[in-house]
Amino acid sequence: MRVLMHRFMGLGIALACLAFSLALAPVARADGARPARTETRAAGPYVIDVGLSQDPPYVDTPLQLTITPHGRLGGLQGQIIAQPGLGTNATNLHTQLKAVGANALTGSISFPVRGAWQIVIELNGKQGHGSADFDVTVAAPGAIPTWLGWLIGMTPLVGIVWWLAWLHGYRRKLLSKREA
């Protein structure tokens, strides 16, 4: 019975270590409550905050941009243009902004290649036309998912915990023989 209890204890420790390592892995929030990066820019007569869902953005993963003007939205419309930078072999990408809620515009853009990109936001509204730009560097996705990397990296710890549990049981067996 004791041996069985020690084996389950070793398994419990190993599972606890695995759960702890997975808890440390960074997790992307799906609700988009907080942007990963915020830029404040002047787009002609409009002062806007641009929230990016990822920083850095990744290839073939949609980057969600949320534009929040300082002041009222008031019929503001526009588009996002992503222009490849020097050394980036691609063409311009366009997407229209859509009104979300009472005071925000949103748009999504997916980059086909990694490298330097310039994001241009063009706005049209009651106060006229305006544009703002900023640079981003698009990264290639990791070779393996983050959770899998943590799992592989923590595998030796499970082996070490098992080995220590086995040594503990072996020591107890030797001590019980010595006492008898």
Secondary structure as UniProt FT lines:
FT   HELIX           2..24
FT   STRAND          37..43
FT   TURN            44..45
FT   STRAND          46..52
FT   TURN            59..60
FT   STRAND          63..69
FT   TURN            74..75
FT   STRAND          77..84
FT   TURN            86..87
FT   STRAND          93..96
FT   STRAND          98..99
FT   STRAND          105..109
FT   STRAND          115..125
FT   TURN            126..127
FT   STRAND          128..139
FT   HELIX           146..179
//
